[in-house]
Amino acid sequence: MGAASIDLEGKSILITGGTGSFGKAFASHVLKNVRSVRLAIFSRDEQKQFEFANTLSEEEQAKARFFIGDVRDASRLSMAMRNVDYVVHAAALKIVPTAEYNPFECIQTNVVGAENVVRAAIEQNVKRVIALSTDKACNPINLYGASKLASDKIFVAANHLAGAHGPRFAVVRYGNVIGSRGSVLPFFRDLIAKGAKDLPITDTRMTRFWIAVEQGVEFVLSCFAISRGGEIFVPKIPSMRVVDLAQALAPGVPHRVIGIRPGEKLHEVMISRDDARNTVDLGDRYVIEPATHLWDKQRRSFLADGGKQVEEGYEYASDTNKEWLSAKDLHRLAAGISA
């Protein structure tokens, strides 16, 4: 995606949820491509940390630091952020039915955890923080989406808490990550490998936004480079019908319609009509600018740098998207992802 990535040479970075699908991809990218960097990988699963560390070269291991910790633990977060320049917040409880059944736990991680990241970043005076969001945070109908909407609001408002000279906070919002843990692609591949006679489809009309994990990593890095604080960055990415995805993975295998699960939408939205009034088109992405920015009254809008205001009432939705993923594109993006 078009914008240049931030220069991380000589910098210190912390990523929460550092052993998740995105966290590992982000860490691997930074460790491979930045010669002099200190990367703190913060997560709560020691086994995943051990396994991930063993995939790194000696040179990469020398630049990595593994911190056992939970975003629910504010003091541990603050300790881990000492002398850190940049933070990527990727830790979350993400499975929709799990969040519906365990609402207290979802809120503790996704909302209280977001507050703790903000407090720690301000205490330790980091430079910039980018939090990962989801398309489900836009007009949410499930607890996961509602908790991530609350998280988005927390990170945007954090700029007011930080003041004129504190950290700058922003959000990146995108759709389904191809091949990530828990996504439909590895689920279908697993069923196919086990000889399934059909593939379960929730609804033949269902559409989703799709992005490859490496594209997500590059997008986050480019947003670090251009963020001014308070933005929600949304990449322009393709949509695909879930039934077409199943057909591309297993041509000729019949589908079995099982119905939409509780909390699921037929189509996802990343920019609502109400957000359109604050949304600027930057060519390769949209940016939802903050409605207020009292921490910096002179904050320069992206409109002043060639961005274009989207039309009133515009909605960026997976079913009305102008860009669609073909079966060939899907296989290209999914190349190298194990079943």
C-alpha positions as CSV (number, residue, x, y, z in Angstrom):
1,M,0.0,0.0,0.0
2,G,1.3,3.3,-1.1
3,A,2.6,5.2,1.9
4,A,6.2,4.7,3.0
5,S,6.8,2.8,6.2
6,I,8.2,4.5,9.3
7,D,12.0,4.2,9.9
8,L,12.5,1.8,12.8
9,E,16.3,1.7,12.8
10,G,17.5,2.1,16.3
11,K,14.0,2.1,17.8
12,S,12.3,0.0,20.4
13,I,8.9,-1.5,19.6
14,L,6.4,-3.4,21.7
15,I,3.6,-5.5,20.3
16,T,0.8,-6.9,22.5
17,G,-0.7,-10.2,21.4
18,G,2.7,-10.8,19.9
19,T,2.3,-14.6,19.4
20,G,-1.1,-14.3,17.6
21,S,-1.3,-14.5,13.8
22,F,-0.7,-10.8,13.2
23,G,1.8,-10.5,16.1
24,K,4.1,-13.2,14.7
25,A,3.8,-11.8,11.2
26,F,4.6,-8.3,12.4
27,A,7.5,-9.5,14.6
28,S,9.0,-11.6,11.8
29,H,8.7,-8.7,9.3
30,V,10.4,-6.3,11.6
31,L,13.2,-8.7,12.8
32,K,14.0,-9.6,9.2
33,N,13.9,-6.1,7.7
34,V,15.3,-3.8,10.4
35,R,18.9,-4.2,11.1
36,S,19.1,-2.4,14.5
37,V,15.8,-2.7,16.5
38,R,14.6,-3.9,19.9
39,L,11.3,-5.7,19.6
40,A,9.3,-6.7,22.8
41,I,6.8,-9.5,22.2
42,F,4.2,-9.3,24.8
43,S,1.7,-12.2,25.3
44,R,0.4,-14.5,28.0
45,D,1.2,-17.9,26.5
46,E,4.6,-19.2,27.4
47,Q,4.4,-22.2,25.1
48,K,3.6,-20.0,22.1
49,Q,6.5,-17.7,23.0
50,F,8.8,-20.7,23.2
51,E,7.7,-22.1,19.9
52,F,7.9,-18.7,18.1
53,A,11.4,-18.0,19.5
54,N,12.6,-21.3,18.1
55,T,11.5,-20.2,14.6
56,L,13.9,-17.2,14.8
57,S,17.5,-17.1,13.7
58,E,20.2,-16.2,16.2
59,E,20.4,-12.7,14.7
60,E,16.6,-12.3,15.1
61,Q,16.6,-13.7,18.6
62,A,19.2,-11.2,19.7
63,K,16.8,-8.3,18.7
64,A,13.7,-9.9,20.3
65,R,12.6,-9.7,23.9
66,F,9.7,-12.0,25.1
67,F,7.5,-10.6,27.9
68,I,4.9,-12.9,29.6
69,G,2.0,-10.7,30.5
70,D,-1.7,-9.9,30.0
71,V,-3.1,-6.6,28.9
72,R,-5.4,-6.9,31.9
73,D,-2.4,-6.3,34.1
74,A,-1.7,-2.5,33.9
75,S,1.5,-2.6,36.0
76,R,3.1,-5.4,33.8
77,L,2.2,-3.4,30.7
78,S,3.8,-0.3,32.1
79,M,7.0,-2.2,33.0
80,A,7.2,-3.7,29.5
81,M,6.8,-0.3,27.9
82,R,9.8,1.3,29.6
83,N,12.1,2.9,26.9
84,V,9.7,1.8,24.1
85,D,9.2,4.2,21.2
86,Y,6.3,2.5,19.3
87,V,3.5,0.2,20.4
88,V,1.2,-2.0,18.3
89,H,-1.8,-3.2,20.3
90,A,-3.0,-6.5,18.7
91,A,-4.1,-8.5,21.8
92,A,-7.9,-9.2,21.8
93,L,-10.5,-11.9,22.4
94,K,-11.8,-12.2,18.8
95,I,-14.1,-15.2,18.4
96,V,-17.7,-13.9,18.1
97,P,-19.6,-16.8,19.8
98,T,-16.9,-17.0,22.6
99,A,-17.4,-13.3,23.4
100,E,-21.2,-13.7,23.4
101,Y,-20.9,-16.6,25.9
102,N,-18.2,-15.0,28.0
103,P,-19.0,-11.2,28.0
104,F,-17.1,-10.3,31.2
105,E,-13.9,-11.8,29.9
106,C,-14.4,-10.1,26.5
107,I,-14.8,-6.7,28.2
108,Q,-11.8,-7.3,30.5
109,T,-9.5,-7.9,27.6
110,N,-10.8,-5.7,24.8
111,V,-12.0,-2.7,26.8
112,V,-10.1,-2.7,30.1
113,G,-7.1,-4.0,28.3
114,A,-7.3,-1.0,25.9
115,E,-7.5,1.4,28.8
116,N,-4.4,-0.3,30.4
117,V,-2.4,0.1,27.1
118,V,-3.3,3.8,27.0
119,R,-2.3,4.4,30.6
120,A,1.0,2.5,30.3
121,A,1.9,4.4,27.1
122,I,1.2,7.7,28.7
123,E,3.1,6.8,31.9
124,Q,6.2,5.7,29.9
125,N,5.9,8.5,27.3
126,V,6.1,6.3,24.2
127,K,6.0,8.1,20.9
128,R,3.2,6.5,19.0
129,V,0.6,3.7,19.5
130,I,-1.5,2.0,16.8
131,A,-4.4,-0.3,17.9
132,L,-5.8,-3.0,15.6
133,S,-9.5,-2.9,15.2
134,T,-12.0,-4.9,13.1
135,D,-14.8,-4.3,10.6
136,K,-17.1,-5.7,13.3
137,A,-16.5,-2.5,15.3
138,C,-18.5,-0.5,12.7
139,N,-22.3,-0.6,13.6
140,P,-21.7,-3.6,15.8
141,I,-24.4,-6.2,16.5
142,N,-22.3,-8.6,18.6
143,L,-20.3,-8.1,21.8
144,Y,-16.9,-8.5,20.1
145,G,-17.7,-5.7,17.7
146,A,-19.1,-3.5,20.5
147,S,-16.0,-4.0,22.7
148,K,-13.8,-3.1,19.8
149,L,-15.8,0.0,19.0
150,A,-15.3,1.0,22.7
151,S,-11.6,0.2,22.3
152,D,-11.5,2.4,19.1
153,K,-13.1,5.3,21.0
154,I,-10.6,4.8,23.9
155,F,-7.6,5.1,21.6
156,V,-8.9,8.1,19.7
157,A,-9.8,9.9,23.0
158,A,-6.4,8.9,24.4
159,N,-4.8,11.8,22.5
160,H,-6.8,14.2,24.7
161,L,-5.5,12.4,27.8
162,A,-1.9,12.5,26.6
163,G,-2.1,16.2,25.9
164,A,0.0,18.2,23.4
165,H,3.3,16.5,24.2
166,G,2.3,12.9,25.0
167,P,2.0,9.9,22.8
168,R,-0.1,10.0,19.6
169,F,-2.7,7.2,19.3
170,A,-4.4,5.9,16.2
171,V,-6.4,2.9,15.0
172,V,-6.2,0.6,12.0
173,R,-9.4,-1.1,11.0
174,Y,-9.6,-3.9,8.4
175,G,-11.5,-7.1,7.6
176,N,-10.8,-10.9,7.7
177,V,-7.2,-11.8,7.5
178,I,-6.6,-14.7,5.1
179,G,-5.2,-17.7,6.8
180,S,-5.2,-16.2,10.3
181,R,-6.0,-18.5,13.3
182,G,-9.7,-19.0,13.5
183,S,-10.5,-17.7,10.0
184,V,-12.6,-19.6,7.5
185,L,-9.8,-20.4,5.0
186,P,-7.8,-22.7,7.3
187,F,-11.1,-24.1,8.6
188,F,-12.2,-25.1,5.1
189,R,-8.7,-26.4,4.3
190,D,-8.8,-28.6,7.3
191,L,-12.2,-30.0,6.4
192,I,-11.0,-30.7,2.8
193,A,-7.9,-32.4,4.1
194,K,-10.0,-34.7,6.3
195,G,-12.1,-35.7,3.3
196,A,-15.3,-33.7,4.0
197,K,-18.1,-34.5,1.5
198,D,-19.4,-30.9,1.7
199,L,-18.5,-27.5,3.2
200,P,-20.7,-25.7,5.7
201,I,-21.8,-22.2,4.4
202,T,-23.7,-19.9,6.7
203,D,-25.5,-18.0,3.9
204,T,-24.8,-18.1,0.1
205,R,-25.2,-14.3,0.0
206,M,-22.6,-13.6,2.8
207,T,-19.7,-11.3,1.8
208,R,-16.5,-10.3,3.7
209,F,-13.5,-8.0,3.3
210,W,-10.2,-9.9,2.9
211,I,-6.6,-9.0,3.5
212,A,-3.4,-11.0,3.6
213,V,-1.5,-10.8,6.9
214,E,1.6,-9.4,5.3
215,Q,-0.5,-6.6,3.7
216,G,-1.9,-5.9,7.2
217,V,1.7,-5.6,8.6
218,E,2.8,-3.2,5.9
219,F,-0.4,-1.2,6.3
220,V,0.2,-0.7,10.0
221,L,3.8,0.3,9.4
222,S,2.7,2.9,6.8
223,C,0.1,4.3,9.1
224,F,2.7,4.8,11.8
225,A,4.5,7.0,9.2
226,I,1.5,9.3,8.5
227,S,-0.5,9.3,11.7
228,R,-1.1,12.6,13.3
229,G,-3.2,11.2,16.2
230,G,-6.8,10.3,16.5
231,E,-7.3,8.7,13.1
232,I,-9.0,5.4,12.2
233,F,-7.2,4.1,9.1
234,V,-9.1,1.8,6.7
235,P,-7.3,0.1,3.8
236,K,-9.0,-0.3,0.4
237,I,-9.2,-4.1,0.2
238,P,-11.3,-6.6,-1.9
239,S,-14.4,-8.4,-0.9
240,M,-15.4,-12.0,-1.7
241,R,-18.5,-14.0,-1.2
242,V,-17.9,-16.8,1.3
243,V,-19.5,-19.3,-1.1
244,D,-17.0,-18.2,-3.8
245,L,-14.2,-18.7,-1.4
246,A,-15.3,-22.2,-0.7
247,Q,-15.7,-22.9,-4.4
248,A,-12.2,-21.6,-5.1
249,L,-10.7,-23.9,-2.4
250,A,-12.6,-27.0,-3.3
251,P,-14.1,-26.9,-6.8
252,G,-17.0,-29.3,-7.2
253,V,-17.4,-30.0,-3.5
254,P,-21.1,-29.2,-2.5
255,H,-22.1,-26.7,0.1
256,R,-24.4,-27.2,3.1
257,V,-26.2,-24.0,4.3
258,I,-26.2,-24.0,8.1
259,G,-27.5,-20.5,8.8
260,I,-25.9,-17.3,10.2
261,R,-24.5,-17.8,13.7
262,P,-25.7,-15.5,16.6
263,G,-24.0,-12.1,16.3
264,E,-23.0,-12.5,12.7
265,K,-23.8,-10.0,9.9
266,L,-24.6,-10.9,6.3
267,H,-22.2,-8.2,5.1
268,E,-19.6,-6.2,7.0
269,V,-19.1,-2.4,7.0
270,M,-15.9,-0.6,7.7
271,I,-17.0,3.0,7.2
272,S,-20.6,3.9,8.2
273,R,-22.7,6.6,6.6
274,D,-22.5,8.6,9.8
275,D,-18.6,8.4,9.7
276,A,-18.6,9.6,6.1
277,R,-18.6,13.3,7.1
278,N,-15.2,12.8,8.7
279,T,-13.7,10.4,6.1
280,V,-11.0,11.4,3.7
281,D,-10.0,9.3,0.6
282,L,-6.2,9.0,0.4
283,G,-6.1,6.9,-2.7
284,D,-4.9,3.6,-1.3
285,R,-6.9,4.0,2.0
286,Y,-9.5,5.9,3.8
287,V,-8.9,7.8,7.0
288,I,-11.7,8.7,9.5
289,E,-10.4,11.8,11.1
290,P,-11.2,12.7,14.7
291,A,-14.3,14.9,15.1
292,T,-12.4,16.9,17.8
293,H,-8.7,17.3,18.4
294,L,-8.3,19.6,21.4
295,W,-4.9,18.1,22.1
296,D,-3.7,19.9,18.9
297,K,-5.9,22.7,17.7
298,Q,-3.6,23.3,14.7
299,R,-3.8,19.6,13.6
300,R,-3.5,19.5,9.8
301,S,-6.3,17.6,8.0
302,F,-5.4,15.1,5.3
303,L,-7.6,17.2,3.0
304,A,-4.8,19.8,3.1
305,D,-2.4,17.3,1.6
306,G,-4.4,16.2,-1.4
307,G,-7.0,13.9,0.3
308,K,-10.5,14.0,-1.0
309,Q,-13.7,14.2,1.2
310,V,-15.9,11.2,0.5
311,E,-19.4,12.0,-0.6
312,E,-22.1,12.5,2.0
313,G,-23.8,9.3,3.1
314,Y,-20.9,7.1,1.7
315,E,-20.7,3.6,3.2
316,Y,-17.8,1.2,2.7
317,A,-19.4,-2.2,2.8
318,S,-18.4,-5.6,1.7
319,D,-21.4,-6.2,-0.5
320,T,-21.2,-2.8,-2.4
321,N,-17.4,-2.7,-2.6
322,K,-15.9,-1.9,-6.0
323,E,-13.0,-4.3,-5.7
324,W,-13.6,-8.1,-5.6
325,L,-11.2,-11.0,-5.0
326,S,-11.1,-13.6,-7.8
327,A,-10.2,-17.3,-7.2
328,K,-6.8,-16.7,-8.7
329,D,-6.2,-13.7,-6.4
330,L,-7.3,-15.8,-3.4
331,H,-4.8,-18.6,-4.2
332,R,-2.0,-16.0,-4.8
333,L,-2.7,-14.3,-1.4
334,A,-3.0,-17.6,0.4
335,A,0.2,-19.1,-1.0
336,G,2.4,-20.4,1.7
337,I,-0.3,-20.6,4.3
338,S,-0.4,-24.2,5.7
339,A,-3.7,-26.0,6.1
